[in-house]
């Protein structure tokens, strides 16, 4: 299992109503973005600069994936689990978040430098770009 540090944002209010997570690995930037389609009690907007992405291979970080998240269940934390086994855990800066759950679907994209490559980035067995 590998881990990257990045940012998690949850914007539950209209018009956005989405999550976005951004993590980098050298010059590659992995971004997940998707609408929140369901939530329990009203959830607060968060932007955490302390978020960790756990995954098995970089290939896990591409294409569509559903998500389920929660906040306020652990002290100062939020977590998001994806249908492909990838997880994000984040530290929140607020002292109190009412417990809430949220879910939806979205997609991983990749950028390399200033050029968007999305699924065009291919990795060889050594884990380098080819």
Order of alpha helices (4+ residues) and beta strands (2+ residues): beta-beta-beta-beta-beta-beta-beta-beta-beta
